[in-house]
Amino acid sequence: MANHSATKKDVRQASKRREKNKYYGKTTRNAIRDLKAASGDDAAKKLPVVLSMIDKLASKGIIHKNKAANLKSKLTKKRVAAK
């Protein structure tokens, strides 16, 4: 690492961003896991919340927009088939 104040600041900022992105990603993955395990009305209530979380990840650039679309499609298909 270069010994410049701007480089040190960039390292600090990148570290903060990485931790935040990891937190949001993990929280969403846990919500997806819980949604897959849920059934009936409980799953129907959780689906819009999880889809919103996925959209937020894509809009912030944490996951790619196509990955978000694939996740949403699979979750929605599974919920529709379960009804």
Steps between C-alpha positions, in 0.01 A plus 500: 500500500626843413571733787259774390213633705256457210597134464458439871158664488403285199596186693285610794204576275532172312507311828182670622325434169607136498364442852172672418456307175580174677237575765225582249587200284499259792175643640331453163635146460360413844162650404498292179581187701216574743261565212585165340436325831171682559165378374148627446396849608831559676688461171250723321564777753878464483530491120453876431745587778768268362445619143544856621825408673630341179406811300688721747813287469487528123441875505797552733721285279560231761365235263454517124156594369474173305577298812227692680256424219590129510458483878165677487379278218594178680345610830179617335472179296548289810235696694248478213558125463451452876149653491 
